Amino acid sequence: MKYAQEMIIVHEKYGAGAEVSTNGDVYSYGILVLEMFTGKRPTDDMFSDGLNLHFFTKAAFPERVLQIIDPVLLKETHDEDDGRDIRRTRRSDDRLRKIHECLVSTVEIGVVCSSEVPSDRMSMRDVAAALQAIRKKLIGS
């Protein structure tokens, strides 16, 4: 049943009877990014009465992004038995600031790409450039 709900959501975003388009692909990419970073699916029970993954994420942007990020992504593993939450370690403030900025930037890509209005979505060329900039900021190369 969940799969059928997901197909209806995708169908609605592409438009009934509309051709498959790059704008629809960008929308799907945006939803995928939001799913990966929040750990939530568009069909989760919490999304009803007009609330959806896009609006849920947008409402937290940018001040509360860390609150909606999947907690699994906030863990660093140095050994298999040593998982530490990056919000609670004594890592440098600069490193934590970079991680936070990169998470905010990545979530922003997901929000913009999943905009209801196709003309408001980023092009995939701009997405690729933004992701490269995020990578460069995070790893410094």
C-alpha positions in Angstrom: 0.0 0.0 0.0 2.9 2.4 0.8 4.3 1.9 -2.7 0.9 2.8 -4.2 0.9 6.0 -2.1 4.4 6.9 -3.3 3.4 6.4 -6.9 0.4 8.7 -6.4 2.7 11.4 -4.9 5.1 11.1 -7.8 2.2 11.1 -10.3 0.7 14.2 -8.8 4.1 16.0 -9.0 4.5 15.1 -12.7 0.9 16.1 -13.3 -1.8 13.8 -14.6 -1.1 12.9 -18.2 1.9 15.2 -18.4 5.0 14.1 -20.1 8.0 13.1 -18.0 10.2 16.1 -17.7 13.5 17.2 -16.3 11.6 19.4 -13.8 9.9 16.3 -12.5 13.2 14.6 -12.2 14.6 17.5 -10.3 11.6 17.3 -8.0 12.2 13.6 -7.4 15.8 14.3 -6.7 14.9 16.9 -4.1 12.5 14.5 -2.4 15.2 11.9 -2.4 17.7 14.3 -0.7 15.1 15.2 1.9 14.4 11.5 2.6 18.1 10.7 3.0 18.9 13.5 5.3 15.7 13.5 7.4 15.2 9.7 7.5 11.6 10.3 6.7 9.5 9.1 3.8 6.8 11.2 2.0 4.3 8.5 3.0 5.1 8.6 6.7 2.0 8.9 8.9 3.1 12.3 10.2 2.4 13.8 6.8 -1.2 14.6 6.5 -3.5 17.6 6.4 -1.3 19.5 4.0 2.0 18.7 5.8 4.4 17.0 3.5 8.2 16.2 3.6 8.9 19.4 1.6 7.0 21.7 4.0 8.2 19.8 7.1 11.8 20.4 6.1 11.3 24.0 4.8 9.7 24.9 8.2 12.9 23.9 10.0 15.2 25.6 7.5 17.8 26.9 8.4 17.7 27.5 12.1 16.4 24.0 13.2 18.0 21.8 10.5 20.0 19.8 13.0 16.7 18.9 14.8 15.3 17.3 11.7 18.4 15.5 10.4 18.4 11.8 10.8 20.3 11.1 14.0 22.2 8.3 12.3 23.9 11.0 10.1 25.0 12.9 13.2 27.2 10.1 14.4 30.8 9.6 13.7 32.3 6.2 14.0 36.0 5.9 14.7 35.8 2.2 15.7 32.8 -0.1 15.3 32.1 0.3 19.0 32.8 4.0 19.3 29.8 5.9 17.8 29.8 9.5 19.0 27.2 12.1 18.3 28.8 15.1 16.6 26.6 17.4 18.7 28.2 16.2 21.9 31.9 15.7 21.1 34.7 18.2 21.9 35.6 18.6 18.2 36.7 22.0 17.2 34.0 24.6 16.8 35.3 25.2 13.2 34.7 21.5 12.3 31.2 21.6 13.8 30.4 24.9 12.0 31.5 23.4 8.7 29.3 20.3 9.2 26.3 22.4 10.2 26.8 24.7 7.2 27.1 21.7 4.8 24.0 20.1 6.2 22.1 23.4 5.8 23.3 23.7 2.3 22.4 20.2 1.4 18.9 20.4 2.9 18.5 23.7 1.0 19.2 21.9 -2.3 16.5 19.3 -1.3 14.0 22.0 -0.4 14.6 24.1 -3.6 14.5 21.1 -5.9 11.2 19.8 -4.4 9.5 23.2 -4.8 5.9 22.9 -5.9 6.5 25.4 -8.7 8.8 23.8 -11.4 10.3 27.2 -12.4 11.5 27.7 -8.8 13.6 24.5 -8.9 17.3 24.4 -9.4 18.8 23.0 -12.6 20.8 19.9 -12.1 23.9 21.8 -13.4 23.4 24.2 -10.4 22.8 21.2 -8.1 26.1 19.6 -9.2 28.0 22.9 -8.7 26.4 23.4 -5.2 27.3 19.8 -4.2 30.9 20.3 -5.3 31.1 23.5 -3.3 29.7 21.7 -0.2 32.2 18.9 -0.7 35.1 21.4 -1.0 34.0 23.2 2.1 33.7 20.0 4.1 36.9 18.2 3.1 38.9 21.2 2.0 40.0 20.1 -1.4 
